[in-house]
Amino acid sequence: MAADIPAEAKGGPDAFDLGDGFRRFADHVPLMMWRTDDRGRTVHHNECWLRFTGRSLSEEIEGGWRCGLHPDDFERHARIVAEAFAAQESFTIEYRLRRHDGAYRWLLDTGRPLQENGAFHGYLGSCFDITDRKNAEEESARALIEKETLLAEIYHRVRNNLQVMVSLIGLYGRAAPEPCRGSFDALGQRVRAIALVQQHLHEAPHIASIDLQDYLRRLASGLGNLRRPGRIGVIVDGIGNGLVEPRTANALGMIVAEVVAECLDATAETVSCSIAITIDASAGAPVRLSIVSGSGEAAAAGKPGVPMLGPRLIAAYAAQAEIEVSGTATAADPLLLQLPEVRPAFRPAAP
């Protein structure tokens, strides 16, 4: 609706007059409609509007409808409408209006300027009741806050539990016979890798749809500093920018962590390891990854007392997220991963 217009500015006939045909049409339209003259004065509200407010047409035309505006929306409404009138441009605004029963309802109000032969004759507008949509948005926002709070609490509990596990593994490792200590050390490093994967999942900008390249790059940087800093490098490259679900991202993180751990377990502390991850997220095709692990020197057969369980662990992680897996992560036989098709309900809406 129009903003308040100074009394001295009002006056003069409206050349774009309302006829009986328009009034009858407007009164039968099943949505709230209003009309102003070129001075911003309200000249008509249809029957749907009057039933909503419970006031007569004469009361509304004299400005009574403004009494029903929610106090918190009054100034914003007046400013937006006044600016539109000054520029003779269309406007859309959401505001709360008191219904005949005293309840405030959210309305989506759209006004368009009426022009004939280049002359401005006021505005014609319509309103939709969007209260249910607004309530759903508020409920969704509250649910999202609750979800984020719950995820944060779960993350902190998991992190604390993993820290306890690392400490216990370290204590048992130091007390174990010398031949067994390598296995305890390898186990502790893997638990730290699990904690790192959880941390980067928690820190993802959008936990429901995780940017694969960004996630793997951040995770790779962390893994590179977790063990043998400066002697391990993980490079992430490829085509496209796939989005994955949390369970898929978690499984991929654990697989990458295991590839890194296997490379480190199979080489001496002075040897540099390199991991190359290539992502193929071409449009219209399943997301695929190729992982190649290598070192600057020939890999050893494995450290004494450290079991080489990489292939079995990778297969288990992949099965949890329905990821197809093959290969051994060598240059001659890269580790190939094909991610499951994205579920329809998960796909982001088109812009």
ChimeraX attribute file (.defattr): number of C-alpha atoms within 10 A of each C-alpha:
attribute: neighborCount
match mode: 1-to-1
recipient: residues
	/A:1	25
	/A:2	26
	/A:3	21
	/A:4	15
	/A:5	12
	/A:6	10
	/A:7	9
	/A:8	6
	/A:9	10
	/A:10	13
	/A:11	11
	/A:12	9
	/A:13	10
	/A:14	15
	/A:15	12
	/A:16	15
	/A:17	11
	/A:18	13
	/A:19	8
	/A:20	9
	/A:21	8
	/A:22	11
	/A:23	14
	/A:24	12
	/A:25	10
	/A:26	19
	/A:27	17
	/A:28	12
	/A:29	13
	/A:30	12
	/A:31	16
	/A:32	22
	/A:33	24
	/A:34	21
	/A:35	24
	/A:36	23
	/A:37	26
	/A:38	23
	/A:39	21
	/A:40	22
	/A:41	24
	/A:42	23
	/A:43	18
	/A:44	20
	/A:45	24
	/A:46	22
	/A:47	20
	/A:48	18
	/A:49	24
	/A:50	20
	/A:51	13
	/A:52	16
	/A:53	18
	/A:54	14
	/A:55	15
	/A:56	15
	/A:57	17
	/A:58	12
	/A:59	11
	/A:60	20
	/A:61	17
	/A:62	12
	/A:63	15
	/A:64	15
	/A:65	21
	/A:66	18
	/A:67	12
	/A:68	17
	/A:69	19
	/A:70	17
	/A:71	12
	/A:72	10
	/A:73	13
	/A:74	17
	/A:75	12
	/A:76	14
	/A:77	19
	/A:78	15
	/A:79	14
	/A:80	15
	/A:81	23
	/A:82	18
	/A:83	13
	/A:84	18
	/A:85	22
	/A:86	8
	/A:87	10
	/A:88	19
	/A:89	14
	/A:90	16
	/A:91	16
	/A:92	15
	/A:93	15
	/A:94	18
	/A:95	20
	/A:96	22
	/A:97	24
	/A:98	19
	/A:99	18
	/A:100	14
	/A:101	9
	/A:102	10
	/A:103	10
	/A:104	16
	/A:105	18
	/A:106	21
	/A:107	19
	/A:108	15
	/A:109	20
	/A:110	18
	/A:111	25
	/A:112	18
	/A:113	21
	/A:114	20
	/A:115	14
	/A:116	9
	/A:117	5
	/A:118	7
	/A:119	11
	/A:120	17
	/A:121	20
	/A:122	24
	/A:123	26
	/A:124	19
	/A:125	20
	/A:126	21
	/A:127	21
	/A:128	15
	/A:129	18
	/A:130	17
	/A:131	16
	/A:132	11
	/A:133	11
	/A:134	15
	/A:135	12
	/A:136	12
	/A:137	12
	/A:138	12
	/A:139	12
	/A:140	12
	/A:141	12
	/A:142	12
	/A:143	12
	/A:144	12
	/A:145	12
	/A:146	12
	/A:147	12
	/A:148	14
	/A:149	12
	/A:150	12
	/A:151	14
	/A:152	14
	/A:153	12
	/A:154	13
	/A:155	17
	/A:156	15
	/A:157	12
	/A:158	15
	/A:159	18
	/A:160	13
	/A:161	13
	/A:162	17
	/A:163	16
	/A:164	12
	/A:165	15
	/A:166	20
	/A:167	13
	/A:168	13
	/A:169	20
	/A:170	18
	/A:171	12
	/A:172	14
	/A:173	19
	/A:174	14
	/A:175	11
	/A:176	13
	/A:177	10
	/A:178	10
	/A:179	10
	/A:180	16
	/A:181	19
	/A:182	19
	/A:183	19
	/A:184	20
	/A:185	17
	/A:186	20
	/A:187	18
	/A:188	21
	/A:189	19
	/A:190	18
	/A:191	16
	/A:192	21
	/A:193	24
	/A:194	18
	/A:195	20
	/A:196	21
	/A:197	27
	/A:198	20
	/A:199	16
	/A:200	18
	/A:201	22
	/A:202	18
	/A:203	13
	/A:204	16
	/A:205	12
	/A:206	11
	/A:207	16
	/A:208	15
	/A:209	17
	/A:210	20
	/A:211	18
	/A:212	20
	/A:213	21
	/A:214	15
	/A:215	19
	/A:216	23
	/A:217	16
	/A:218	15
	/A:219	22
	/A:220	25
	/A:221	14
	/A:222	17
	/A:223	23
	/A:224	20
	/A:225	13
	/A:226	14
	/A:227	17
	/A:228	15
	/A:229	12
	/A:230	10
	/A:231	17
	/A:232	23
	/A:233	19
	/A:234	22
	/A:235	14
	/A:236	17
	/A:237	16
	/A:238	15
	/A:239	14
	/A:240	14
	/A:241	16
	/A:242	19
	/A:243	22
	/A:244	23
	/A:245	19
	/A:246	18
	/A:247	14
	/A:248	21
	/A:249	25
	/A:250	20
	/A:251	21
	/A:252	24
	/A:253	24
	/A:254	22
	/A:255	22
	/A:256	22
	/A:257	24
	/A:258	21
	/A:259	23
	/A:260	26
	/A:261	20
	/A:262	19
	/A:263	24
	/A:264	25
	/A:265	22
	/A:266	20
	/A:267	21
	/A:268	16
	/A:269	12
	/A:270	10
	/A:271	17
	/A:272	19
	/A:273	25
	/A:274	18
	/A:275	23
	/A:276	18
	/A:277	23
	/A:278	18
	/A:279	21
	/A:280	18
	/A:281	20
	/A:282	14
	/A:283	11
	/A:284	6
	/A:285	9
	/A:286	15
	/A:287	23
	/A:288	21
	/A:289	20
	/A:290	21
	/A:291	24
	/A:292	21
	/A:293	20
	/A:294	20
	/A:295	18
	/A:296	12
	/A:297	12
	/A:298	11
	/A:299	16
	/A:300	11
	/A:301	10
	/A:302	16
	/A:303	16
	/A:304	13
	/A:305	14
	/A:306	18
	/A:307	13
	/A:308	16
	/A:309	10
	/A:310	18
	/A:311	18
	/A:312	10
	/A:313	15
	/A:314	22
	/A:315	15
	/A:316	15
	/A:317	21
	/A:318	22
	/A:319	13
	/A:320	12
	/A:321	18
	/A:322	16
	/A:323	21
	/A:324	14
	/A:325	19
	/A:326	16
	/A:327	16
	/A:328	18
	/A:329	21
	/A:330	13
	/A:331	13
	/A:332	9
	/A:333	13
	/A:334	18
	/A:335	21
	/A:336	20
	/A:337	20
	/A:338	17
	/A:339	21
	/A:340	16
	/A:341	12
	/A:342	13
	/A:343	8
	/A:344	7
	/A:345	7
	/A:346	12
	/A:347	12
	/A:348	10
	/A:349	6
	/A:350	4
	/A:351	3
